[in-house]
Amino acid sequence: MIGRFSEERGVALITALLVSMVVVSLAVVVVGLSLHNVNSSSSDRKRVDAVDAAEAGIDATLSSFRSVTIAALPCPGDASLTSTLNTTPVAQYTVTPYYYATYPATGSP
């Protein structure tokens, strides 16, 4: 009976199974980390696109201030201050300007 346990037959199979379990475990961790990074970069891209659209709205509004007279300034809720950008994915902005009689802005617009 003791002689039966001293043989080394089958040790390679057990070692191969243990190595396979370690490799599969590492693969699962790498896939999970990759999915996390993809989701994180997707959220970051959406944030950057939103900031770019907001800056485009500000630039368009400031450009309209430079190109028209005071009487022709866009009023709050003017449809001309809403635009869709030609980007992929599509981004849209809406600008509502408020004008104050004094600086710094106090009171109602």
MDTraj code that builds the backbone (N, CA, C; nanometers):
import mdtraj as md
import numpy as np

residues = "MET ILE GLY ARG PHE SER GLU GLU ARG GLY VAL ALA LEU ILE THR ALA LEU LEU VAL SER MET VAL VAL VAL SER LEU ALA VAL VAL VAL VAL GLY LEU SER LEU HIS ASN VAL ASN SER SER SER SER ASP ARG LYS ARG VAL ASP ALA VAL ASP ALA ALA GLU ALA GLY ILE ASP ALA THR LEU SER SER PHE ARG SER VAL THR ILE ALA ALA LEU PRO CYS PRO GLY ASP ALA SER LEU THR SER THR LEU ASN THR THR PRO VAL ALA GLN TYR THR VAL THR PRO TYR TYR TYR ALA THR TYR PRO ALA THR GLY SER PRO".split()
xyz = np.array([
    [0.0820, -0.1188, 0.0000],
    [0.0000, 0.0000, 0.0000],
    [0.0869, 0.1259, 0.0000],
    [0.1934, 0.1287, 0.0786],
    [0.2827, 0.2447, 0.0838],
    [0.3506, 0.2633, -0.0520],
    [0.3843, 0.1590, -0.1163],
    [0.4481, 0.1677, -0.2464],
    [0.3580, 0.2322, -0.3504],
    [0.2306, 0.2175, -0.3345],
    [0.1370, 0.2745, -0.4302],
    [0.1376, 0.4278, -0.4252],
    [0.1560, 0.4871, -0.3082],
    [0.1571, 0.6327, -0.2952],
    [0.2927, 0.6941, -0.3292],
    [0.3947, 0.6156, -0.3402],
    [0.5264, 0.6705, -0.3707],
    [0.5483, 0.6863, -0.5200],
    [0.4599, 0.6364, -0.6018],
    [0.4743, 0.6536, -0.7457],
    [0.4399, 0.7976, -0.7845],
    [0.4982, 0.8439, -0.8915],
    [0.4774, 0.9821, -0.9359],
    [0.3895, 0.9889, -1.0598],
    [0.3257, 0.8828, -1.0955],
    [0.2372, 0.8858, -1.2110],
    [0.1152, 0.9720, -1.1788],
    [0.0770, 1.0577, -1.2736],
    [-0.0395, 1.1435, -1.2548],
    [-0.0068, 1.2812, -1.1990],
    [0.1171, 1.3008, -1.1539],
    [0.1556, 1.4322, -1.0999],
    [0.1528, 1.5378, -1.2100],
    [0.1914, 1.5009, -1.3306],
    [0.1923, 1.5957, -1.4423],
    [0.0506, 1.6424, -1.4734],
    [-0.0456, 1.5531, -1.4651],
    [-0.1843, 1.5907, -1.4906],
    [-0.2337, 1.6906, -1.3875],
    [-0.2045, 1.6669, -1.2626],
    [-0.2455, 1.7583, -1.1555],
    [-0.1771, 1.8935, -1.1716],
    [-0.0485, 1.8924, -1.2050],
    [0.0255, 2.0170, -1.2259],
    [-0.0328, 2.0947, -1.3439],
    [-0.0653, 2.0260, -1.4523],
    [-0.1235, 2.0923, -1.5688],
    [-0.2588, 2.1541, -1.5351],
    [-0.3390, 2.0834, -1.4567],
    [-0.4683, 2.1389, -1.4157],
    [-0.4513, 2.2618, -1.3283],
    [-0.3571, 2.2600, -1.2362],
    [-0.3336, 2.3771, -1.1506],
    [-0.2840, 2.4960, -1.2318],
    [-0.1920, 2.4711, -1.3252],
    [-0.1419, 2.5794, -1.4102],
    [-0.2559, 2.6354, -1.4953],
    [-0.3406, 2.5476, -1.5473],
    [-0.4551, 2.5927, -1.6274],
    [-0.5495, 2.6787, -1.5443],
    [-0.5739, 2.6412, -1.4199],
    [-0.6609, 2.7207, -1.3327],
    [-0.6029, 2.8592, -1.3080],
    [-0.4722, 2.8673, -1.2893],
    [-0.4070, 2.9973, -1.2677],
    [-0.4190, 3.0840, -1.3931],
    [-0.3949, 3.0242, -1.5106],
    [-0.4024, 3.1003, -1.6355],
    [-0.5448, 3.1483, -1.6613],
    [-0.6442, 3.0650, -1.6379],
    [-0.7831, 3.1054, -1.6575],
    [-0.8208, 3.2157, -1.5588],
    [-0.7741, 3.2059, -1.4357],
    [-0.8024, 3.3105, -1.3367],
    [-0.7422, 3.4438, -1.3802],
    [-0.6194, 3.4420, -1.4286],
    [-0.5566, 3.5654, -1.4767],
    [-0.6311, 3.6202, -1.5984],
    [-0.6770, 3.5336, -1.6866],
    [-0.7511, 3.5788, -1.8045],
    [-0.8817, 3.6458, -1.7639],
    [-0.9504, 3.5919, -1.6649],
    [-1.0749, 3.6524, -1.6171],
    [-1.0475, 3.7906, -1.5589],
    [-0.9397, 3.8050, -1.4849],
    [-0.9045, 3.9351, -1.4268],
    [-0.8710, 4.0354, -1.5365],
    [-0.7963, 3.9925, -1.6379],
    [-0.7586, 4.0828, -1.7474],
    [-0.8825, 4.1269, -1.8259],
    [-0.9746, 4.0364, -1.8534],
    [-1.0969, 4.0724, -1.9257],
    [-1.1801, 4.1710, -1.8434],
    [-1.1922, 4.1466, -1.7143],
    [-1.2667, 4.2391, -1.6277],
    [-1.2050, 4.3769, -1.6256],
    [-1.0722, 4.3825, -1.6182],
    [-1.0032, 4.5116, -1.6181],
    [-1.0200, 4.5828, -1.7519],
    [-1.0159, 4.5085, -1.8607],
    [-1.0350, 4.5680, -1.9932],
    [-1.1751, 4.6266, -2.0078],
    [-1.2759, 4.5544, -1.9624],
    [-1.4127, 4.6066, -1.9692],
    [-1.4294, 4.7323, -1.8853],
    [-1.3667, 4.7346, -1.7695],
    [-1.3724, 4.8534, -1.6841],
    [-1.3085, 4.9728, -1.7550],
    [-1.1943, 4.9517, -1.8189],
    [-1.1259, 5.0612, -1.8879],
    [-1.2064, 5.1112, -2.0068],
    [-1.2736, 5.0215, -2.0784],
    [-1.3563, 5.0638, -2.1914],
    [-1.4716, 5.1504, -2.1420],
    [-1.5387, 5.1096, -2.0355],
    [-1.6494, 5.1884, -1.9814],
    [-1.6007, 5.3232, -1.9303],
    [-1.4843, 5.3244, -1.8676],
    [-1.4292, 5.4493, -1.8147],
    [-1.3937, 5.5456, -1.9273],
    [-1.3305, 5.4954, -2.0341],
    [-1.2944, 5.5836, -2.1446],
    [-1.4182, 5.6315, -2.2193],
    [-1.5239, 5.5503, -2.2235],
    [-1.6489, 5.5923, -2.2864],
    [-1.7105, 5.7090, -2.2092],
    [-1.7114, 5.6998, -2.0775],
    [-1.7654, 5.8091, -1.9953],
    [-1.6813, 5.9346, -2.0101],
    [-1.5501, 5.9182, -2.0194],
    [-1.4614, 6.0328, -2.0351],
    [-1.4849, 6.1003, -2.1698],
    [-1.5059, 6.0212, -2.2735],
    [-1.5318, 6.0795, -2.4049],
    [-1.6637, 6.1569, -2.4052],
    [-1.7663, 6.1027, -2.3416],
    [-1.8948, 6.1721, -2.3342],
    [-1.8806, 6.3043, -2.2600],
    [-1.7999, 6.3045, -2.1537],
    [-1.7773, 6.4273, -2.0775],
    [-1.7071, 6.5314, -2.1634],
    [-1.6045, 6.4897, -2.2372],
    [-1.5312, 6.5822, -2.3232],
    [-1.6214, 6.6355, -2.4338],
    [-1.7053, 6.5500, -2.4921],
    [-1.7988, 6.5958, -2.5954],
    [-1.8973, 6.6986, -2.5402],
    [-1.9450, 6.6774, -2.4181],
    [-2.0378, 6.7725, -2.3568],
    [-1.9704, 6.9072, -2.3327],
    [-1.8470, 6.9059, -2.2857],
    [-1.7733, 7.0309, -2.2625],
    [-1.7485, 7.1016, -2.3949],
    [-1.7121, 7.0265, -2.4994],
    [-1.6887, 7.0874, -2.6309],
    [-1.8159, 7.1509, -2.6867],
    [-1.9307, 7.0845, -2.6686],
    [-2.0564, 7.1418, -2.7158],
    [-2.0901, 7.2691, -2.6390],
    [-2.0657, 7.2699, -2.5088],
    [-2.0918, 7.3901, -2.4289],
    [-2.0021, 7.5058, -2.4736],
    [-1.8750, 7.4756, -2.5003],
    [-1.7846, 7.5799, -2.5472],
    [-1.8252, 7.6303, -2.6854],
    [-1.8769, 7.5415, -2.7706],
    [-1.9251, 7.5841, -2.9024],
    [-2.0426, 7.6799, -2.8877],
    [-2.1312, 7.6537, -2.7927],
    [-2.2435, 7.7438, -2.7681],
    [-2.1977, 7.8801, -2.7205],
    [-2.1004, 7.8815, -2.6313],
    [-2.0460, 8.0090, -2.5818],
    [-1.9787, 8.0850, -2.6951],
    [-1.8992, 8.0148, -2.7769],
    [-1.8317, 8.0806, -2.8892],
    [-1.9317, 8.1368, -2.9898],
    [-2.0385, 8.0608, -3.0180],
    [-2.1397, 8.1084, -3.1133],
    [-2.2103, 8.2323, -3.0585],
    [-2.2383, 8.2342, -2.9297],
    [-2.3052, 8.3491, -2.8692],
    [-2.2141, 8.4716, -2.8706],
    [-2.0891, 8.4541, -2.8333],
    [-1.9960, 8.5671, -2.8363],
    [-1.9753, 8.6185, -2.9777],
    [-1.9747, 8.5287, -3.0746],
    [-1.9624, 8.5701, -3.2139],
    [-2.0823, 8.6524, -3.2575],
    [-2.2026, 8.6128, -3.2128],
    [-2.3212, 8.6912, -3.2489],
    [-2.3187, 8.8285, -3.1826],
    [-2.2582, 8.8414, -3.0656],
    [-2.2472, 8.9720, -3.0003],
    [-2.1591, 9.0654, -3.0807],
    [-2.0549, 9.0128, -3.1418],
    [-1.9614, 9.0959, -3.2175],
    [-2.0159, 9.1369, -3.3535],
    [-2.1117, 9.0602, -3.4061],
    [-2.1549, 9.0838, -3.5437],
    [-2.2864, 9.1601, -3.5570],
    [-2.3524, 9.1945, -3.4471],
    [-2.4811, 9.2643, -3.4561],
    [-2.4794, 9.3887, -3.3677],
    [-2.5794, 9.4745, -3.3898],
    [-2.5931, 9.5932, -3.3058],
    [-2.6618, 9.5545, -3.1750],
    [-2.6631, 9.6460, -3.0799],
    [-2.7241, 9.6189, -2.9491],
    [-2.8719, 9.5860, -2.9644],
    [-2.9429, 9.6556, -3.0526],
    [-3.0870, 9.6319, -3.0695],
    [-3.1146, 9.4934, -3.1293],
    [-3.0175, 9.4358, -3.2008],
    [-3.0389, 9.3064, -3.2678],
    [-2.9825, 9.1888, -3.1882],
    [-2.9421, 9.2132, -3.0636],
    [-2.8891, 9.1026, -2.9834],
    [-2.9948, 8.9957, -2.9628],
    [-2.9534, 8.8707, -2.9559],
    [-3.0521, 8.7633, -2.9375],
    [-3.1197, 8.7739, -2.8015],
    [-3.2500, 8.7492, -2.8008],
    [-3.3277, 8.7539, -2.6771],
    [-3.3275, 8.6167, -2.6112],
    [-3.3523, 8.6109, -2.4784],
    [-3.3606, 8.4807, -2.4121],
    [-3.4678, 8.3932, -2.4764],
    [-3.4340, 8.2694, -2.5034],
    [-3.5263, 8.1765, -2.5653],
    [-3.5277, 8.1837, -2.7170],
    [-3.4394, 8.2655, -2.7752],
    [-3.4321, 8.2783, -2.9209],
    [-3.3880, 8.1450, -2.9810],
    [-3.4608, 8.0985, -3.0819],
    [-3.4326, 7.9676, -3.1414],
    [-3.2996, 7.9654, -3.2145],
    [-3.2473, 8.0823, -3.2540],
    [-3.1221, 8.0843, -3.3285],
    [-3.0030, 8.0459, -3.2410],
    [-3.0233, 8.0390, -3.1098],
    [-2.9132, 8.0032, -3.0208],
    [-2.9122, 7.8544, -2.9865],
    [-2.9893, 7.7751, -3.0590],
    [-2.9870, 7.6299, -3.0447],
    [-2.9281, 7.5722, -3.1721],
    [-2.8330, 7.4830, -3.1580],
    [-2.7692, 7.4270, -3.2762],
    [-2.7245, 7.2838, -3.2498],
    [-2.7138, 7.2082, -3.3570],
    [-2.6617, 7.0720, -3.3514],
    [-2.5282, 7.0698, -3.4230],
    [-2.4272, 7.0152, -3.3578],
    [-2.2931, 7.0103, -3.4146],
    [-2.2800, 6.8899, -3.5069],
    [-2.1986, 6.9045, -3.6096],
    [-2.1736, 6.7954, -3.7040],
    [-2.0597, 6.7083, -3.6535],
    [-2.0844, 6.6376, -3.5470],
    [-1.9836, 6.5497, -3.4892],
    [-2.0424, 6.4102, -3.4764],
    [-1.9560, 6.3152, -3.4504],
    [-2.0018, 6.1789, -3.4226],
    [-1.9515, 6.1411, -3.2860],
    [-2.0347, 6.1155, -3.1887],
    [-2.1795, 6.1226, -3.1896],
    [-2.2270, 6.2676, -3.1942],
    [-2.3514, 6.2860, -3.2328],
    [-2.4081, 6.4196, -3.2505],
    [-2.4180, 6.4904, -3.1152],
    [-2.3772, 6.6163, -3.1129],
    [-2.3864, 6.6980, -2.9910],
    [-2.4729, 6.8202, -3.0226],
    [-2.5435, 6.8672, -2.9232],
    [-2.6331, 6.9812, -2.9417],
    [-2.6154, 7.0769, -2.8246],
    [-2.6302, 7.2062, -2.8518],
    [-2.6240, 7.3043, -2.7439],
    [-2.7394, 7.4027, -2.7569],
    [-2.7760, 7.4608, -2.6444],
    [-2.8761, 7.5666, -2.6381],
    [-2.8223, 7.6750, -2.5466],
    [-2.8228, 7.7981, -2.5947],
    [-2.7711, 7.9103, -2.5166],
    [-2.8854, 8.0063, -2.4878],
    [-2.8985, 8.0461, -2.3617],
    [-2.9988, 8.1451, -2.3212],
    [-2.9259, 8.2629, -2.2579],
    [-2.9049, 8.3710, -2.3331],
    [-2.8331, 8.4862, -2.2770],
    [-2.9242, 8.5729, -2.1904],
    [-2.8671, 8.6288, -2.0865],
    [-2.9363, 8.7254, -2.0011],
    [-2.8504, 8.8515, -1.9966],
    [-2.9140, 8.9659, -2.0073],
    [-2.8427, 9.0932, -2.0118],
    [-2.8727, 9.1729, -1.8851],
    [-2.7694, 9.2342, -1.8301],
    [-2.7825, 9.3156, -1.7091],
    [-2.7378, 9.4569, -1.7405],
    [-2.7972, 9.5518, -1.6733],
    [-2.7674, 9.6927, -1.6989],
    [-2.6338, 9.7345, -1.6392],
    [-2.5899, 9.6675, -1.5330],
    [-2.4661, 9.7074, -1.4656],
    [-2.3734, 9.5864, -1.4513],
    [-2.2470, 9.6192, -1.4291],
    [-2.1493, 9.5147, -1.3982],
    [-2.0908, 9.5462, -1.2621],
    [-2.0775, 9.4525, -1.1726],
    [-2.1167, 9.3122, -1.1803],
    [-2.2683, 9.2975, -1.1827],
    [-2.3116, 9.1854, -1.2352],
    [-2.4548, 9.1619, -1.2572],
    [-2.5289, 9.1580, -1.1246],
    [-2.6232, 9.2503, -1.1096],
    [-2.7079, 9.2547, -0.9895],
    [-2.8509, 9.2785, -1.0333],
    [-2.9433, 9.2350, -0.9523],
    [-3.0851, 9.2559, -0.9837],
    [-3.1339, 9.1567, -1.0858],
    [-3.2484, 9.1922, -1.1449],
    [-3.3048, 9.1025, -1.2456],
    [-3.2464, 9.1355, -1.3830],
    [-3.2369, 9.0372, -1.4693],
    [-3.1792, 9.0631, -1.6036],
    [-3.2714, 9.1472, -1.6896],
])
top = md.Topology()
chain = top.add_chain()
for i, resn in enumerate(residues, 1):
    res = top.add_residue(resn, chain, resSeq=i)
    for name in ("N", "CA", "C"):
        top.add_atom(name, md.element.get_by_symbol(name[0]), res)
traj = md.Trajectory(xyz[None], top)
